[in-house]
Amino acid sequence: MRPLRRKPKELSAEPALLEATPPSGAGGGPGGPGGPRTRSVIPSAPAGSGGPSATDEQGALTTALGDPQRAVDAETLRRAREIAARLAMPRPRGDRTARRGRGEVASVPYRGGSDDIDLDRTLEQLTEHPVPADEDIVVRERVTTARSVVLLVDLSGSMRGERARTAAAVVGALAAELARDNLAVIAFWSDAAVLSRFGQHVPSARLVESMLGIPARGLTNVAFPLQVARRELAKVPARDARALLLSDCVHNAGPDPRPFAARLPRLDILLDTTGEQDPELARDLARLGRGRLRQVRGYRDVAPALSDFFGG
């Protein structure tokens, strides 16, 4: 593998994984009273292992936001709704290995697991096959059609301003679109913060607020969120599991991220090209992650790119 175009800084400490807890109590948005707090959730790792460190300290995802932020929030939410409205994301194929009582009810060929016969569909089959095989009997079963997506959002110093607003809008749009699926959201810089995990189903507006409550800062360690994504995706079947990285891919801290991309079931890249960027690394990450690379120059480019990712 060829060397990286730029030599990333070696971190003096292992990156920390923080977790934003839902707001509680009255008053305060992100970083205010009752706003999201953070804590380390991953055990410590030996120095040089590439794993995250742990701390018992409690802190807040702070931001110096006043009344002007409310207008920013409204505009970002509008952009998120616009992206979601333009998405064309087909439902994933059904998984007939789903456990009874979970998933959506669908008509499927009989396989010994259900006695709830779909008479209309079965009669259609018998018209064509007077001597039926087992698969000509159609029954109603619950099948899982959920995708599992880890969204990795770059909030390093190079993603300030409009880039951060676009990132927050992407989070809101995907949270709305994947409401019936598994979505985990991880914001990262040299460290990372988990805004939602699989099974939590945090409302899209709350995720947007949490994103806007984290000031873009610090260096860009792309390798770390890929490691976190791999741990999260290990909890679900690989067939409909993937990670999606929104970043300028200007990796300037931590180990080479490319080996970690290769360990994911699929990695798609949304490359922000509105400022400094590293398209060469972005191409490598998409190739090694068996995914696709699409460039975005603003929030209007996001919906076509996401539709392309999930359409094939």
BELHUDA-V386839 format. One record per pair of residues at least 12 apart in sequence whose ideal C-beta (glycine too) atoms are under 10 Angstrom apart, sorted by the first residue. I is the first residue (numbers start at 1). GAP is how many residues later the second one is. Records with the same first field share a line. If there is no record, write none. Layout:
BEGIN
I: GAP + GAP
END
This chain:
BEGIN
1: 255 + 257 + 258 + 261 + 283 + 287
2: 256 + 278 + 282
3: 253
4: 247 + 248 + 252 + 253 + 254 + 274 + 276 + 277 + 280
5: 245 + 246 + 273 + 274 + 275 + 276
6: 244 + 245 + 246 + 272 + 275
7: 245
8: 211 + 212 + 213 + 214 + 215 + 242 + 243 + 244 + 245 + 246 + 247 + 248 + 249
9: 181 + 210 + 211 + 212 + 242 + 243 + 244 + 245
10: 38 + 243 + 244 + 245
11: 39 + 42 + 179 + 180 + 208 + 210 + 213 + 242 + 243 + 244
12: 35
13: 34 + 40 + 177 + 178
14: 28 + 30 + 31 + 32 + 33 + 34 + 35 + 36 + 37 + 38 + 39 + 40 + 177 + 210 + 240
15: 27 + 30 + 35 + 36 + 37 + 38 + 173 + 174 + 175 + 176 + 177 + 206 + 208 + 209 + 210 + 212 + 213 + 238 + 239
16: 22 + 23 + 24 + 25 + 26 + 28 + 36 + 37 + 38 + 39 + 41 + 174 + 175 + 176 + 177 + 208
17: 21 + 22 + 23 + 24 + 25 + 34 + 35 + 36 + 37 + 38 + 169 + 171 + 174 + 175 + 176 + 177 + 207 + 208 + 210 + 211 + 214
18: 18 + 19 + 20 + 21 + 22 + 23 + 24 + 34 + 37 + 39 + 41 + 43 + 168 + 169 + 173 + 174 + 175 + 176 + 177 + 196
19: 17 + 18 + 19 + 20 + 21 + 22 + 23 + 167 + 173 + 174 + 175 + 176 + 177 + 178
20: 15 + 16 + 17 + 18 + 19 + 40 + 41 + 165 + 167 + 173 + 174 + 175 + 176 + 182 + 186 + 187 + 190 + 191 + 193 + 194
21: 14 + 15 + 16 + 17 + 18 + 37 + 40 + 173
22: 12 + 13 + 14 + 15 + 174 + 178 + 180 + 181 + 184 + 188
23: 12 + 13 + 14 + 183 + 186 + 187 + 190
24: 12 + 13
28: 32
29: 34 + 36 + 40 + 41 + 44 + 180 + 181 + 183 + 184
30: 30 + 31 + 32 + 33 + 35 + 39 + 43 + 176 + 178 + 179 + 180 + 181 + 182 + 183 + 184
31: 29 + 30 + 31 + 32 + 33 + 34 + 179 + 181 + 182 + 183 + 184
32: 28 + 30 + 31 + 33 + 181
33: 27
35: 25 + 26 + 27 + 28 + 174 + 175 + 178
36: 24 + 25 + 26 + 157 + 159 + 170 + 173 + 174 + 177 + 178
37: 21 + 22 + 23 + 24
38: 17 + 19 + 20 + 21 + 22 + 23 + 24 + 153 + 155 + 156 + 176
39: 15 + 16 + 17 + 18 + 19 + 20
40: 12 + 13 + 14 + 15 + 16 + 17 + 18 + 19 + 151
41: 13 + 153 + 156 + 187
42: 12 + 150 + 152 + 185 + 186 + 189
48: 207
50: 173 + 174 + 177 + 204 + 205 + 209 + 210
51: 173 + 176 + 180
52: 139 + 140 + 172 + 175 + 176 + 179
53: 138
60: 153
61: 126 + 132 + 134 + 149 + 150 + 152 + 153 + 154
62: 151 + 152 + 153
63: 149 + 150 + 151 + 152
64: 151
65: 147 + 148 + 150
69: 140 + 143 + 144
72: 92 + 93 + 96 + 140
73: 92 + 95 + 132 + 135 + 136 + 139 + 140
75: 90 + 94
76: 88 + 89 + 90 + 91 + 92 + 93 + 95 + 96 + 129 + 132 + 133 + 135 + 136 + 223
77: 91 + 92 + 95 + 96 + 127 + 128 + 131 + 132 + 135
78: 91 + 94 + 221
79: 86 + 87 + 89 + 90 + 91 + 93 + 94 + 129 + 219 + 220 + 221 + 223
80: 88 + 89 + 90 + 91 + 92 + 93 + 94 + 95 + 96 + 97 + 124 + 125 + 127 + 128 + 219 + 222
81: 88 + 91 + 92 + 95 + 123
82: 87 + 91 + 217 + 218 + 220 + 221
83: 83 + 86 + 87 + 89 + 90 + 91 + 93 + 94 + 216 + 217 + 218 + 219 + 220 + 221 + 222 + 223
84: 85 + 88 + 89 + 90 + 91 + 92 + 93 + 94 + 120 + 218 + 219 + 222
85: 88 + 91 + 92 + 218
86: 87 + 214 + 216 + 217 + 218 + 220 + 221
87: 86 + 87 + 89 + 90 + 91 + 215 + 216 + 217 + 219 + 220 + 223
88: 215 + 216 + 218 + 219 + 220 + 222 + 223
89: 58 + 85 + 88 + 89 + 92 + 214 + 217 + 218 + 219 + 220 + 221 + 222
90: 217 + 220 + 221 + 222
91: 13 + 54 + 55 + 56 + 89 + 90 + 219
92: 52 + 53 + 54 + 55 + 56 + 89 + 147 + 148 + 218
93: 50 + 52 + 146 + 147
94: 12 + 14 + 47 + 48 + 49 + 50 + 51
95: 48 + 49 + 50 + 51 + 142 + 144 + 145
96: 12 + 13 + 15 + 17 + 45 + 46 + 47 + 48
97: 16 + 46 + 47 + 140 + 142
98: 15 + 43 + 44 + 45 + 46 + 47 + 48
99: 43 + 45
100: 13 + 14 + 41 + 42
101: 41
102: 40 + 41 + 42 + 44
103: 38 + 39 + 40 + 41 + 42 + 43
104: 37 + 38 + 39 + 40 + 41 + 42 + 76
105: 13 + 35 + 36 + 37 + 38
106: 12 + 33 + 34 + 35 + 36 + 37 + 38 + 39
107: 13 + 14 + 15 + 31 + 32 + 33 + 34 + 36
108: 13 + 27 + 30 + 31 + 32 + 33 + 34 + 35
109: 12 + 13 + 16 + 24 + 25 + 26 + 27 + 28 + 29 + 30 + 32
110: 12 + 22 + 23 + 24 + 25 + 26 + 27 + 28 + 29 + 31
111: 23 + 24 + 26 + 28 + 30
112: 22 + 27
113: 26 + 28 + 29
114: 23 + 24 + 25 + 26 + 27 + 28
115: 24 + 25
116: 23 + 24 + 25
117: 20 + 21 + 22 + 23
118: 19 + 20 + 21 + 22 + 23
119: 19
120: 18
121: 15 + 16 + 17 + 18 + 19
122: 14 + 15 + 16 + 17
123: 15
124: 12 + 14
125: 12 + 13
126: 12
144: 93 + 96
145: 35 + 36 + 95
146: 32 + 34 + 35 + 36 + 37 + 52 + 90 + 91 + 94
147: 31 + 33 + 34 + 35 + 36 + 89 + 92 + 93 + 94 + 95 + 163
148: 30 + 33 + 34 + 35 + 36 + 50 + 84 + 85 + 87 + 88 + 89 + 90 + 91 + 92 + 93 + 94 + 95 + 117
149: 25 + 28 + 29 + 32 + 33 + 34 + 35 + 36 + 49 + 80 + 83 + 84 + 87 + 91 + 92 + 93 + 94 + 95 + 117 + 119 + 160 + 161
150: 32 + 33 + 34 + 35 + 36 + 44 + 46 + 47 + 48 + 75 + 76 + 78 + 79 + 80 + 81 + 82 + 83 + 86 + 91 + 92 + 93 + 94 + 95 + 114 + 117
151: 16 + 19 + 20 + 23 + 24 + 27 + 32 + 33 + 34 + 35 + 36 + 44 + 45 + 56 + 74 + 78 + 91 + 92 + 93 + 94 + 95 + 119
152: 32 + 33 + 34 + 35 + 36 + 40 + 70 + 72 + 73 + 74 + 76 + 77 + 91 + 92 + 93 + 94 + 95 + 115 + 117 + 118
153: 13 + 14 + 15 + 17 + 18 + 32 + 33 + 34 + 35 + 39 + 40 + 42 + 54 + 58 + 61 + 72 + 91 + 92 + 93 + 94 + 117
154: 13 + 33 + 34 + 35 + 62 + 66 + 67 + 68 + 71 + 91 + 92 + 93 + 94 + 95 + 96 + 97 + 116 + 118
155: 12 + 13 + 32 + 33 + 34 + 37 + 38 + 56 + 59 + 60 + 61 + 62 + 63 + 65 + 91 + 92
156: 31 + 32 + 33 + 34 + 60 + 61 + 62 + 63 + 64 + 65 + 66 + 91 + 92 + 94 + 95 + 96 + 97
157: 32 + 33 + 58 + 59 + 60 + 61 + 62 + 63 + 93 + 95
158: 31 + 58 + 59 + 60 + 61 + 62 + 89 + 90 + 92 + 94 + 114 + 117 + 118 + 119
159: 28 + 30 + 57 + 58 + 61 + 87 + 88 + 89 + 91 + 113 + 115 + 116
160: 55 + 56 + 57 + 115
161: 55 + 113 + 114
162: 110 + 112 + 113 + 136 + 137
163: 53 + 83 + 84 + 85 + 109 + 111 + 112 + 133 + 135
164: 23 + 47 + 48 + 50 + 51 + 52
165: 43 + 46 + 47 + 133 + 134
166: 80 + 104 + 106 + 108 + 130 + 131 + 132 + 133 + 134 + 135 + 136
167: 20 + 41 + 44 + 45 + 49 + 79 + 80 + 103 + 105 + 132 + 135
168: 19 + 39 + 40 + 41 + 42 + 43 + 44 + 45 + 46 + 131
169: 39 + 42 + 129 + 130 + 133
170: 15 + 38 + 41 + 74 + 76 + 100 + 102 + 126 + 129 + 132 + 133 + 135 + 136
171: 12 + 14 + 16 + 24 + 25 + 31 + 33 + 36 + 37 + 39 + 40 + 41 + 75
172: 31 + 32 + 33 + 34 + 35 + 36 + 37 + 39
173: 31 + 35 + 126 + 129 + 130 + 133
174: 30 + 33 + 70 + 72 + 128 + 132 + 136
175: 20 + 21 + 26 + 27 + 28 + 29 + 30 + 31 + 32 + 33
176: 27 + 28 + 29 + 31 + 32
177: 27 + 126 + 129 + 133
178: 23 + 26 + 132
179: 22 + 24 + 25
180: 21
181: 17 + 20 + 59
182: 14 + 15 + 16 + 17 + 18 + 19 + 50 + 51 + 53 + 54 + 58 + 59
183: 12 + 13 + 14 + 15 + 16 + 17 + 18 + 19 + 21 + 24 + 61
184: 12 + 13 + 14 + 15 + 16 + 18 + 44 + 45 + 48 + 49 + 51 + 52 + 59
185: 12 + 15 + 17 + 22 + 25 + 26
186: 38 + 39 + 40 + 42 + 43 + 46 + 57 + 59
187: 20 + 23 + 24 + 26 + 27 + 29 + 38 + 59
188: 26 + 30 + 32 + 33 + 34 + 35 + 36 + 37 + 38 + 40 + 41 + 57 + 59
189: 25 + 26 + 27 + 28 + 29 + 30 + 31 + 32 + 35 + 36 + 64
190: 27 + 28 + 29 + 30 + 31 + 34 + 62 + 63 + 64
191: 27 + 28 + 30 + 33 + 34 + 62
192: 29 + 32 + 33 + 35 + 36 + 37
193: 17 + 18 + 21 + 32
194: 31 + 34 + 38
195: 12 + 13 + 14 + 15 + 16 + 18 + 19
196: 14
197: 35 + 38
198: 34 + 35 + 37 + 38 + 43
199: 36 + 37
218: 34 + 35
219: 31 + 32 + 33 + 34 + 35
220: 27 + 28 + 29 + 30 + 31 + 32 + 33 + 34 + 37 + 58
221: 30 + 31 + 32 + 33 + 34 + 36
222: 23 + 25 + 26 + 27 + 28 + 29 + 30 + 31 + 32 + 33 + 34 + 35 + 36 + 38 + 39 + 56 + 59 + 60 + 63
223: 28 + 30 + 31 + 32 + 33 + 34 + 35 + 36 + 37 + 38
224: 29 + 30 + 31 + 33 + 36
225: 18 + 20 + 22 + 32 + 35
226: 17 + 19 + 31 + 32 + 33 + 34 + 35 + 36 + 37 + 38 + 41 + 59 + 63
227: 27 + 28 + 30 + 33 + 36 + 37
228: 15 + 32
229: 12 + 13 + 14 + 15 + 16 + 31 + 32 + 34 + 35 + 36 + 38
230: 13 + 30 + 31 + 33 + 34 + 35 + 37
233: 30 + 31 + 32 + 33
234: 29 + 31
236: 29
237: 28
238: 26 + 27 + 28
239: 26 + 27
240: 25 + 26
241: 23 + 24 + 25
242: 22 + 23 + 24 + 25 + 26 + 47 + 48 + 49 + 67 + 68
243: 18 + 21 + 22 + 23 + 24 + 25 + 26 + 42 + 46 + 48
244: 22 + 23 + 24 + 25 + 26 + 47 + 61 + 62 + 65 + 66
245: 12 + 16 + 19 + 22 + 23 + 24 + 25 + 26 + 37 + 40 + 41 + 44 + 46 + 48
246: 22 + 23 + 24 + 25 + 26 + 50 + 56 + 59
247: 22 + 23 + 24 + 25 + 30 + 31 + 34 + 35 + 38
248: 23 + 24 + 25 + 26 + 27 + 28 + 29 + 30 + 31 + 33 + 34
249: 20 + 21 + 22 + 23 + 27 + 28 + 29 + 30 + 31 + 32 + 33 + 34 + 35 + 36 + 37 + 44
250: 22 + 25 + 26 + 27 + 28 + 31 + 32
251: 27 + 30 + 31 + 34
252: 26
256: 25 + 28
257: 24 + 27 + 28 + 31
258: 23 + 26 + 27 + 29 + 30 + 31
259: 29
260: 25 + 28 + 29
261: 20 + 23 + 24 + 25 + 26 + 27 + 28 + 29 + 30
262: 22 + 23 + 25 + 26 + 27 + 28
263: 25 + 26
264: 21 + 24 + 25 + 26 + 27
265: 24 + 25 + 26
266: 20 + 23 + 24 + 25 + 26 + 43
267: 18 + 19 + 20 + 21 + 22 + 23 + 24 + 25 + 26
268: 17 + 18 + 21 + 22 + 23 + 24 + 25 + 26 + 37 + 38 + 40 + 41 + 42
269: 12 + 13 + 14 + 15 + 16 + 17 + 18 + 20 + 22 + 23 + 24 + 25 + 26 + 36 + 40
270: 12 + 22 + 23 + 24 + 25 + 26 + 31 + 32 + 35 + 36 + 39
271: 12 + 14 + 15 + 22 + 23 + 24 + 25 + 26 + 34
272: 23 + 24 + 25 + 26 + 29
273: 22 + 23 + 24 + 25 + 28
274: 21 + 22 + 23 + 24 + 27
277: 18
279: 14 + 16
282: 12 + 13
291: 18
292: 13 + 16 + 17 + 20
293: 12 + 16
294: 12 + 13 + 14 + 15
END
